């Protein structure tokens, strides 16, 4: 095989997450014998019938790219689309949406008749459902808590999406289609203010799961806004994620802020990523006990 032909095929595969079709190889001038030699030399291998992948270029989106090359009407949806949109809490699973007439089989292939062209976008070279449609579908394969984390991550960066979520979920809701109903339930129960981080969303879920009263979000105190506040008890909760303090200056600024709020007679609680994820019940019980004792002191 001529070196320039392999270089051209390699460059094409590089643009397609390592994947390419037999027809694309033929257009470059590499026939079935040439592909067989590349397989023998461990340069490529089959992904699916008539679709191949270059070993050195494999990434997490190679299987999805292969599906879309095999079936041009296939769209990444549900969890796959959630990952492409960088939604919090969503694991990567190669969920695929196709029209009912499409010839594609697989455990994560879902056939629909209500996906419209304006709901399809391209991210990282992969066709997927847009932000709103992805959240409308996510509840069909994920728990309410995961949908809530994904919703909060979208609304933190694009608060104006809320009316679109409500409108589209209501339009798609029907018997036998669980995703929109889960989304509508999440939207109905959430406060109007998004959480400040995914860790804060999970903290709220921990409190709710353990029957602990939920705080107020973004409560103003002096020049500051408290992410989580029990206003009558004058207790505020800070969540310290891995990226909370990007540098020494931020660390110091955060401590000065806390001291200023304490001077206004507020009591702080601080929880880490480990507290919220590994010691969830303990964190919830500490929150409840602190608020209860503080209220008792203020009444006395």
Number of C-alpha atoms within 10 A of each C-alpha: 13 9 8 10 14 17 11 14 22 22 12 17 22 17 13 22 23 25 31 28 20 15 14 16 23 14 11 14 16 19 15 13 10 16 20 14 13 16 17 11 10 12 15 22 18 16 19 14 10 14 21 23 27 23 14 12 17 16 10 11 19 22 18 23 25 24 21 19 19 19 14 11 16 26 28 30 29 30 26 25 31 28 20 22 19 14 23 21 19 21 13 15 17 21 22 27 23 22 16 11 9 13 11 18 11 8 8 14 17 18 17 11 10 8 16 9 8 8 13 18 16 13 13 11 12 21 21 27 31 20 22 19 24 26 29 28 26 26 25 20 15 17 12 17 16 19 28 25 23 25 26 25 23 21 15 16 10 10 14 11 15 15 10 12 22 17 12 16 22 15 10 18 17 12 7 8 14 17 26 25 21 25 25 19 12 19 18 11 9 13 11 11 14 20 23 16 19 20 21 24 21 21 24 20 20 21 21 13 12 16 12 16 14 17 18 15 19 16 16 12 14 9 8 13 12 19 21 22 24 22 16 10 19 18 22 25 19 16 21 18 16 11 7 13 14 9 9 8 9 12 12 12 12 13 11 12 12 18 15 16 20 15 9 11 11 19 20 16 14 12 17 17 17 13 17 24 14 11 13 19 16 14 22 23 15 12 23 18 12 16 21 12 11 19 16 11 10 10 7 6
